[in-house]
Amino acid sequence: MTVSALLARFRACPLVASVQASEGSPCGHPETLLRLAKASLKQGVRVLRLEGVKTVRALEPDLKVPVIGLLKRTYPESEVYITPTAQDADSMIDLGCEVIAVDGTDRPRPGRDDLAALIKHIQRRKVLVMADCDSLESAIRAAALGADVIGTTLAGYTSARAATIGPDLELLRQIIANVKVPVIAEGRFSQRWEVEAAMRIGATAVTVGGAINDPVKQTRALMPTPKLGEDARIGAVDIGGTWLRFGVFDGRGNLVGEPVRTPNPRNRVECLQWIRERIAEFKVTRVGVGTGGIVDPGTGEVWTAKEHLMPDHTGIRFHEATLGITTKAYGDGHATAWGHANLPQFAGRRVATLALGTGVGAGFVQNGAIWAGRRGEYPRINDLPSPDGRSYETVLGGINLSATPSEDDQAVARRALHGAVQAIKDLYFPDDIVIAGSVGLSDWLADDVAKLELVRSPFGVNAGLHGAAALALYPTW
């Protein structure tokens, strides 16, 4: 097969169906795989990706379409396992595969083989080479060595690049901008919009496997978070501008006993030490942390925080490495929104939370996921200008309001609340807006909360703790 002939197939249908079964799956039987392949072909697919000698031998004669073939083999001296050697490639070529997929990374290969020699060996047998790459560098190198097609197959599966939630579209964008050969997008595609996005970026085709043909992966992806028993003990940490609070929850999300608190420590060492002491005291098995500042949910690091509200907080890390048990951490606005979104009356709805405490926090949940930036960024309602020009945090945050604000301060705060709510509506179109925090739930603001049809937090003054507990109970990443 020539590259132009392969491209003609992709123009007819740019979706490649990878027909592979998870190890040990009952679907690994050749007859089952053949039926799965035929189901995709019946819908218009023109190219298949198949793995293994037994599979290709059983399927290829009945399919009559081009096959991207590969052989997964492990060798003790190498991490490369996708068609590692020339002998592995030959076993697939002998079965009639028109394209051979090989590991296109720069990792050491078994024996004396190298990628350049493997590509030349396969092409001498009049077969095309698809290089499965893990980074921009490996893609550029594989293309320079003569690979006919580049794939993003290994993105997130080696140490070269962290795994993304869903396909790594940014890597795809970079590769397409830097290589001249066709690029096939592959890896963690599960929704049509992802496939469409890859095509808009410039992918020649998109390979989808588990989302089409692997019930094991599909079942795993849809499996609900296991419920914990009532005897489970979950720790919740709520860190605001005034108090550091700790509560204990059972496996059903019920607060057990009274929370404890201490004035927010002036440095991170004391903060972490106090939390570790409470973890030991209450014998919790996992902990959720909601905190002021912006938290990278992948690492638990607070990478930015306002010094006047949270002294020495930037750089603190809430993680198993620092707290000693499984830890999930997010910004307090996100955490509080997540706590509300998992309640029966809000589950499945677009839910925003506006938390007016010492500062102003906000969070938004849609489709069962926290809406956040790549590093945990939150809706910056707090820093937007209120109707009088000052930020919402300045006129609505408790740090700038006395316990009994004057009538003038109340009037300014009321106007600001209306503005903040309108901003949330204009930006996020929520089904519900829940208000929380000591200022948000104050008596003097109650009439405006009712007029704006806001939902007072069912958690009352403990909304932040319930949100932190929800991070540990219902992890969303």
C-alpha positions as CSV (number, residue, x, y, z in Angstrom):
1,M,0.0,0.0,0.0
2,T,1.2,3.5,-0.8
3,V,0.7,6.6,1.4
4,S,-1.6,8.1,-1.1
5,A,-3.8,5.0,-1.1
6,L,-3.9,5.1,2.7
7,L,-4.9,8.8,2.6
8,A,-7.7,8.0,0.2
9,R,-9.1,5.6,2.7
10,F,-8.9,8.2,5.4
11,R,-10.6,10.8,3.2
12,A,-13.5,8.3,2.8
13,C,-13.6,7.8,6.6
14,P,-11.1,9.4,9.0
15,L,-12.1,7.1,11.9
16,V,-9.8,4.1,12.6
17,A,-11.2,1.4,14.8
18,S,-8.7,-0.3,17.0
19,V,-10.1,-3.7,17.7
20,Q,-8.2,-5.0,20.8
21,A,-9.3,-6.6,24.0
22,S,-8.0,-5.9,27.4
23,E,-5.7,-8.6,28.8
24,G,-7.8,-11.5,30.2
25,S,-11.1,-10.1,28.7
26,P,-13.7,-12.6,27.4
27,C,-13.8,-10.5,24.3
28,G,-10.3,-11.6,23.3
29,H,-11.7,-14.5,21.4
30,P,-11.0,-14.1,17.6
31,E,-14.7,-14.7,16.7
32,T,-15.7,-11.9,19.1
33,L,-13.1,-9.5,17.7
34,L,-14.1,-10.3,14.2
35,R,-17.7,-9.4,15.0
36,L,-16.6,-6.2,16.6
37,A,-14.4,-5.3,13.6
38,K,-17.3,-6.0,11.2
39,A,-19.6,-3.8,13.2
40,S,-17.2,-0.9,12.8
41,L,-16.8,-1.6,9.1
42,K,-20.6,-1.7,8.6
43,Q,-20.7,1.9,9.9
44,G,-18.2,3.1,7.3
45,V,-14.7,2.5,8.9
46,R,-12.1,1.8,6.2
47,V,-9.0,1.1,8.2
48,L,-8.5,-1.1,11.3
49,R,-5.8,-1.3,13.9
50,L,-5.2,-4.9,15.1
51,E,-2.7,-6.4,17.5
52,G,-1.2,-9.9,17.7
53,V,-0.5,-12.7,15.3
54,K,-3.5,-14.8,16.4
55,T,-5.9,-11.9,16.0
56,V,-4.6,-10.8,12.6
57,R,-4.4,-14.4,11.3
58,A,-8.0,-15.0,12.3
59,L,-9.5,-11.7,11.2
60,E,-7.5,-10.4,8.2
61,P,-8.8,-12.8,5.5
62,D,-12.4,-11.9,6.3
63,L,-12.0,-8.1,6.6
64,K,-10.6,-7.1,3.2
65,V,-9.6,-3.6,4.5
66,P,-6.1,-2.2,5.2
67,V,-4.8,-3.2,8.6
68,I,-2.4,-1.2,10.9
69,G,-0.8,-4.2,12.6
70,L,1.3,-4.3,15.7
71,L,2.7,-6.9,18.1
72,K,2.9,-6.2,21.8
73,R,5.9,-7.9,23.3
74,T,7.9,-7.3,26.4
75,Y,11.6,-7.7,26.7
76,P,13.5,-7.6,30.0
77,E,16.0,-5.1,28.9
78,S,13.6,-2.5,27.3
79,E,10.4,-0.6,28.0
80,V,9.5,-0.7,24.3
81,Y,6.6,-3.1,23.7
82,I,4.9,-2.0,20.5
83,T,6.5,-4.1,17.7
84,P,9.9,-3.8,19.3
85,T,12.1,-5.7,16.8
86,A,12.4,-6.4,13.1
87,Q,11.4,-10.1,13.8
88,D,8.2,-8.8,15.4
89,A,7.4,-6.6,12.5
90,D,8.1,-9.5,10.0
91,S,5.5,-11.7,11.8
92,M,2.8,-9.1,11.1
93,I,4.0,-8.3,7.6
94,D,3.8,-12.0,6.7
95,L,0.2,-11.9,7.7
96,G,-0.6,-9.2,5.2
97,C,-0.7,-6.0,7.3
98,E,-0.4,-3.0,5.1
99,V,0.9,-0.7,7.9
100,I,3.1,-1.7,10.8
101,A,2.9,0.4,14.0
102,V,6.1,0.6,16.0
103,D,7.2,2.4,19.1
104,G,8.5,5.7,17.9
105,T,10.1,6.9,21.1
106,D,13.8,7.3,21.6
107,R,13.8,4.7,24.4
108,P,16.4,1.9,24.2
109,R,15.1,-1.0,22.1
110,P,15.8,-4.7,22.7
111,G,18.9,-6.2,21.3
112,R,20.8,-4.1,18.8
113,D,17.8,-2.8,16.9
114,D,17.3,1.0,16.6
115,L,14.3,2.9,15.2
116,A,16.1,4.0,12.0
117,A,17.0,0.4,11.1
118,L,13.5,-0.9,12.0
119,I,11.8,1.7,9.8
120,K,14.1,0.9,6.8
121,H,13.6,-2.9,7.3
122,I,9.8,-2.6,7.2
123,Q,9.8,-0.2,4.2
124,R,12.1,-2.6,2.3
125,R,9.3,-5.1,2.5
126,K,7.0,-2.5,0.8
127,V,5.0,-1.9,3.9
128,L,4.2,1.5,5.5
129,V,5.5,2.5,9.0
130,M,3.4,4.2,11.7
131,A,5.5,5.6,14.5
132,D,3.6,5.6,17.8
133,C,5.1,8.7,19.6
134,D,5.0,10.1,23.1
135,S,6.3,13.7,22.6
136,L,7.0,16.4,20.0
137,E,10.6,15.5,20.1
138,S,10.0,11.8,19.3
139,A,7.6,12.7,16.6
140,I,10.1,15.0,14.9
141,R,12.8,12.4,15.2
142,A,10.6,9.6,13.8
143,A,9.5,11.7,10.9
144,A,13.1,12.6,10.1
145,L,14.0,8.9,10.2
146,G,11.5,8.2,7.5
147,A,8.3,7.1,9.2
148,D,5.4,7.3,6.8
149,V,2.8,8.2,9.5
150,I,3.1,9.6,13.0
151,G,0.7,8.7,15.8
152,T,0.1,10.3,19.2
153,T,-0.5,6.8,20.6
154,L,2.0,6.9,23.5
155,A,1.3,10.5,24.8
156,G,0.9,10.2,28.5
157,Y,2.1,6.6,28.7
158,T,5.8,7.3,29.2
159,S,7.9,9.6,31.3
160,A,8.2,12.1,28.5
161,R,4.8,13.7,29.1
162,A,2.2,13.7,31.8
163,A,-1.1,12.0,30.9
164,T,-4.0,14.3,30.1
165,I,-7.6,13.7,31.0
166,G,-8.9,12.7,27.5
167,P,-6.7,13.0,24.4
168,D,-3.6,15.2,24.4
169,L,-4.8,17.7,21.8
170,E,-2.1,20.2,22.6
171,L,0.6,17.7,21.7
172,L,-1.3,16.8,18.5
173,R,-1.4,20.6,17.6
174,Q,2.4,20.8,18.2
175,I,3.2,17.7,16.1
176,I,1.1,18.8,13.2
177,A,2.8,22.1,13.1
178,N,6.3,20.5,13.1
179,V,6.1,17.5,10.8
180,K,5.3,17.0,7.2
181,V,4.0,13.5,7.2
182,P,0.3,12.5,8.0
183,V,-0.5,12.4,11.7
184,I,-3.0,10.0,13.3
185,A,-4.5,11.2,16.6
186,E,-4.7,8.4,19.1
187,G,-5.0,7.9,22.9
188,R,-7.9,8.3,25.3
189,F,-10.5,9.4,22.7
190,S,-14.0,8.7,24.0
191,Q,-16.3,11.5,22.8
192,R,-17.3,12.7,19.4
193,W,-16.3,16.3,20.1
194,E,-12.8,15.1,20.8
195,V,-12.6,13.4,17.5
196,E,-14.0,16.5,15.7
197,A,-11.5,18.7,17.5
198,A,-8.6,16.5,16.4
199,M,-9.8,16.7,12.8
200,R,-10.1,20.5,13.1
201,I,-6.5,20.7,14.4
202,G,-5.4,18.8,11.3
203,A,-5.2,15.1,12.1
204,T,-5.4,12.9,9.0
205,A,-7.3,10.3,11.0
206,V,-8.3,9.5,14.6
207,T,-7.9,6.0,16.1
208,V,-10.4,5.0,18.8
209,G,-10.2,1.7,20.6
210,G,-11.6,1.2,24.1
211,A,-14.5,3.6,23.6
212,I,-15.7,1.5,20.7
213,N,-14.6,-2.1,21.1
214,D,-13.5,-2.8,24.7
215,P,-16.3,-3.5,27.1
216,V,-13.8,-3.9,29.9
217,K,-12.6,-0.3,29.5
218,Q,-16.1,1.0,28.9
219,T,-17.4,-0.7,32.1
220,R,-14.4,0.7,34.1
221,A,-15.0,4.2,32.7
222,L,-18.7,4.1,33.8
223,M,-18.2,2.4,37.1
224,P,-19.6,4.7,39.9
225,T,-17.3,5.7,42.8
226,P,-17.8,2.9,45.4
227,K,-19.8,4.0,48.4
228,L,-18.1,3.9,51.7
229,G,-19.7,2.4,54.8
230,E,-21.0,4.5,57.6
231,D,-18.1,3.4,59.7
232,A,-15.6,5.1,57.4
233,R,-13.8,8.1,58.8
234,I,-13.1,10.9,56.4
235,G,-11.2,14.1,57.4
236,A,-12.1,17.5,56.0
237,V,-9.9,20.6,56.1
238,D,-11.3,24.0,55.4
239,I,-8.7,26.8,55.3
240,G,-10.0,30.3,55.1
241,G,-8.6,33.8,55.8
242,T,-9.5,33.5,59.5
243,W,-9.8,29.9,60.6
244,L,-8.3,26.6,59.9
245,R,-11.0,24.0,60.6
246,F,-11.1,20.2,60.7
247,G,-14.2,18.0,60.7
248,V,-14.8,14.2,60.6
249,F,-17.3,12.7,58.3
250,D,-18.7,9.2,57.9
251,G,-18.8,7.3,54.5
252,R,-22.2,8.7,53.7
253,G,-21.1,12.3,54.0
254,N,-22.5,13.0,57.5
255,L,-20.6,15.3,59.8
256,V,-19.6,13.4,63.0
257,G,-19.4,15.5,66.1
258,E,-18.4,19.1,66.2
259,P,-15.6,20.5,64.0
260,V,-12.5,21.8,65.7
261,R,-10.7,25.0,64.6
262,T,-7.7,27.2,65.3
263,P,-6.8,30.7,64.1
264,N,-5.2,30.3,60.7
265,P,-1.4,29.7,61.3
266,R,1.0,32.3,60.1
267,N,3.2,29.8,58.3
268,R,2.9,26.6,56.3
269,V,4.9,24.5,58.7
270,E,2.5,25.1,61.5
271,C,-0.5,24.6,59.2
272,L,0.6,21.2,58.0
273,Q,1.6,20.2,61.5
274,W,-1.8,21.1,62.9
275,I,-3.6,19.1,60.2
276,R,-1.3,16.0,60.7
277,E,-2.1,16.2,64.5
278,R,-5.9,16.2,63.8
279,I,-5.5,13.3,61.3
280,A,-3.8,11.3,64.0
281,E,-6.2,12.4,66.7
282,F,-9.3,11.5,64.8
283,K,-7.9,8.4,63.0
284,V,-9.2,9.3,59.6
285,T,-8.2,7.2,56.6
286,R,-8.3,9.9,53.9
287,V,-8.7,13.7,53.8
288,G,-10.1,16.4,51.6
289,V,-8.7,19.9,51.7
290,G,-10.5,23.1,50.6
291,T,-8.3,26.1,50.8
292,G,-8.0,29.7,49.8
293,G,-5.7,30.3,46.9
294,I,-5.4,28.4,43.7
295,V,-4.6,24.7,44.1
296,D,-3.2,22.4,41.4
297,P,-5.4,19.3,41.9
298,G,-2.8,17.1,40.4
299,T,-0.1,17.9,42.9
300,G,-2.0,19.5,45.8
301,E,0.2,22.6,45.6
302,V,-1.2,26.0,46.3
303,W,0.7,27.9,43.6
304,T,-0.7,31.3,44.3
305,A,-2.5,32.9,47.3
306,K,-3.2,36.4,48.5
307,E,-0.6,37.2,51.1
308,H,-2.8,39.6,53.1
309,L,-5.4,36.8,53.5
310,M,-3.2,33.7,53.5
311,P,0.3,34.5,54.8
312,D,3.1,32.0,53.7
313,H,0.5,29.9,51.9
314,T,1.8,30.1,48.4
315,G,3.9,26.9,47.9
316,I,2.2,24.8,50.6
317,R,1.4,21.3,49.4
318,F,-1.5,19.2,50.5
319,H,-0.6,15.6,49.4
320,E,-0.1,12.2,50.8
321,A,3.6,13.0,50.9
322,T,3.0,15.9,53.4
323,L,-0.1,14.7,55.3
324,G,0.6,10.9,55.4
325,I,-2.7,9.7,54.0
326,T,-4.6,9.8,50.7
327,T,-5.4,13.5,50.1
328,K,-7.5,15.4,47.6
329,A,-7.2,19.2,47.5
330,Y,-8.8,22.0,45.6
331,G,-9.5,25.7,46.0
332,D,-12.3,26.4,48.6
333,G,-14.7,27.8,46.0
334,H,-14.4,24.7,43.9
335,A,-14.6,22.4,46.9
336,T,-17.8,24.1,48.3
337,A,-19.4,23.9,44.8
338,W,-18.5,20.2,44.6
339,G,-20.1,19.6,48.0
340,H,-23.3,21.2,46.9
341,A,-23.4,19.5,43.5
342,N,-23.4,16.1,45.0
343,L,-26.5,16.7,47.1
344,P,-29.7,15.0,45.7
345,Q,-31.4,18.3,44.9
346,F,-28.4,19.5,42.8
347,A,-26.9,16.3,41.3
348,G,-26.9,16.5,37.5
349,R,-27.6,20.2,37.4
350,R,-25.4,23.2,36.6
351,V,-24.6,24.5,40.0
352,A,-22.7,27.6,41.0
353,T,-21.6,28.5,44.5
354,L,-20.9,32.0,45.8
355,A,-19.1,31.8,49.2
356,L,-19.0,35.1,51.0
357,G,-16.8,34.7,54.1
358,T,-13.5,36.4,55.0
359,G,-13.0,36.6,51.3
360,V,-15.1,35.9,48.2
361,G,-15.0,32.5,46.6
362,A,-16.8,30.9,43.6
363,G,-17.1,27.6,41.9
364,F,-19.1,25.9,39.2
365,V,-20.0,22.3,38.5
366,Q,-21.4,21.0,35.3
367,N,-21.9,17.4,34.0
368,G,-20.5,16.0,37.2
369,A,-17.2,17.8,37.0
370,I,-15.6,20.9,38.6
371,W,-15.0,23.6,36.0
372,A,-11.5,24.7,36.5
373,G,-8.4,25.7,34.6
374,R,-5.6,23.2,33.9
375,R,-3.9,24.1,37.2
376,G,-7.1,24.5,39.3
377,E,-7.9,28.1,38.4
378,Y,-11.3,29.2,39.7
379,P,-13.9,31.8,38.6
380,R,-12.4,35.1,39.7
381,I,-15.6,36.8,40.7
382,N,-13.8,38.1,43.7
383,D,-11.5,40.3,41.7
384,L,-14.1,41.7,39.3
385,P,-15.2,45.3,39.8
386,S,-18.4,45.8,41.7
387,P,-20.9,48.5,40.8
388,D,-19.0,51.1,42.8
389,G,-15.7,50.2,41.2
390,R,-14.1,48.3,44.0
391,S,-13.6,44.6,43.8
392,Y,-16.4,42.3,45.0
393,E,-14.0,40.9,47.6
394,T,-13.4,44.4,49.0
395,V,-17.1,45.2,49.5
396,L,-18.4,41.7,50.2
397,G,-15.5,40.0,52.0
398,G,-15.8,39.8,55.8
399,I,-12.2,40.9,56.2
400,N,-13.4,44.4,55.2
401,L,-16.8,44.3,57.0
402,S,-17.4,44.6,60.7
403,A,-19.6,42.0,62.4
404,T,-22.4,44.6,62.4
405,P,-21.8,46.7,59.2
406,S,-23.2,50.2,58.9
407,E,-26.3,50.9,56.8
408,D,-24.0,52.4,54.2
409,D,-21.8,49.4,54.1
410,Q,-24.8,47.1,53.9
411,A,-26.3,49.1,51.0
412,V,-23.0,48.8,49.1
413,A,-22.7,45.1,49.8
414,R,-26.3,44.5,48.6
415,R,-25.7,46.2,45.3
416,A,-22.5,44.2,45.0
417,L,-24.3,41.0,45.6
418,H,-26.7,41.7,42.8
419,G,-23.8,42.5,40.5
420,A,-21.9,39.4,41.4
421,V,-24.9,37.2,40.9
422,Q,-25.6,38.7,37.5
423,A,-21.9,38.1,36.6
424,I,-22.3,34.4,37.5
425,K,-25.5,34.1,35.5
426,D,-23.9,35.9,32.4
427,L,-20.8,33.7,32.5
428,Y,-22.0,30.3,33.5
429,F,-25.8,30.1,33.0
430,P,-26.3,28.0,36.1
431,D,-29.5,26.2,37.0
432,D,-28.9,27.0,40.7
433,I,-26.7,29.4,42.6
434,V,-26.0,28.4,46.2
435,I,-24.8,31.1,48.6
436,A,-22.6,30.2,51.6
437,G,-20.2,31.8,54.1
438,S,-20.7,33.9,57.2
439,V,-21.5,37.1,55.2
440,G,-23.6,35.2,52.5
441,L,-25.8,33.7,55.3
442,S,-26.0,36.9,57.4
443,D,-29.5,38.1,58.5
444,W,-29.0,41.5,57.0
445,L,-28.4,40.0,53.5
446,A,-31.3,37.5,53.7
447,D,-33.9,39.7,51.9
448,D,-31.6,40.2,48.9
449,V,-30.7,36.5,48.8
450,A,-34.5,35.7,48.6
451,K,-35.1,38.3,45.9
452,L,-32.3,36.9,43.8
453,E,-33.7,33.4,44.2
454,L,-30.4,32.1,45.6
455,V,-30.3,28.9,47.5
456,R,-29.0,29.2,51.0
457,S,-26.4,26.4,51.6
458,P,-28.1,23.4,53.3
459,F,-24.7,23.0,55.1
460,G,-24.9,26.3,56.8
461,V,-21.7,27.5,58.4
462,N,-20.0,24.2,57.6
463,A,-20.3,24.4,53.8
464,G,-16.5,24.6,53.4
465,L,-16.0,21.4,55.5
466,H,-18.7,19.6,53.6
467,G,-17.1,20.6,50.3
468,A,-13.7,19.4,51.5
469,A,-15.2,16.1,52.6
470,A,-16.9,15.7,49.1
471,L,-13.4,15.9,47.5
472,A,-12.4,12.8,49.4
473,L,-15.7,11.0,49.1
474,Y,-16.4,11.7,45.4
475,P,-13.1,12.2,43.7
476,T,-13.5,13.8,40.3
477,W,-10.0,13.4,38.9
